[in-house]
Amino acid sequence: MTAKKKILYLINDITMPGGLSRVTLNLIHEFCGLHGDIDVKAVSAAAKFTRIEHSHIDYLDMPALHGLNPMQKIKWYLRLKKNVERYVDQQGYDVVIAVGTAMTLFASFCRFQHAQLWGAEHLAHNHYGILRKAFKRWRYPKLNRLICLTQLDKERYYDTYLHSVSVIPNFTNFADVDVSPNRKKNILFVGRYNQMKGVDYLVYIIKKSHVRCPEWHF
């Protein structure tokens, strides 16, 4: 009987509100329901808020990173490196997937006895400044694979200096939501109102769309 492949999602703090936690939780729930030949878990470095009790989620009991000064953060990451390496090697994982840019950059300094290291981007490449892009260009070649959100980011940026890049858009479980027929021509944007989310693009999209479809309301 072939042993299951063990995959671990490595995340800073799965109790924090936001996309990183939500996507990781959704993935864990979906993988748990597959009953296939893979065993998928998540390990959270810290838990600033109430722990999510789940058989496929572990915690490394690190203090919360948010609110620490720069020197404390350096010590935090050095301690986390030892904890992550020990946890991954003792549990015998085959693949470690670091969630988000910061955790991927951190994990690129880790050394595992057996596990491959993958990184998972959750923001567009051009969101970052010059220094972060340079740091990624230095450290990301250490990865066995990078997962990014769009084909454009893959071809225009990551393919220029990485050999193994995959495109997986952000997870959504909206397909499971029942939508009743609605003949009203209304479109609602729901999200954090800042430039990171591309709300500035939405203004131009609405302007162009309204010329062609004046009966639609945004």
Secondary structure by P-SEA (a helix, b strand, c coil): ccccbbbbbbbcccccccaaaaaaaaaaaaaaaccccbbbbbbbcccccccccccccccccccccccccaaaaaaaaaaaaaaaaaaaaaacccbbbbccaaaaaaaccccccbbbbbbbbccccccccaaaaaaaaaccccccccccccaaaaaacccccccbbbbbccccccccccccccccbbbbbbcccccccaaaaaaaaaaaaaaacccccc
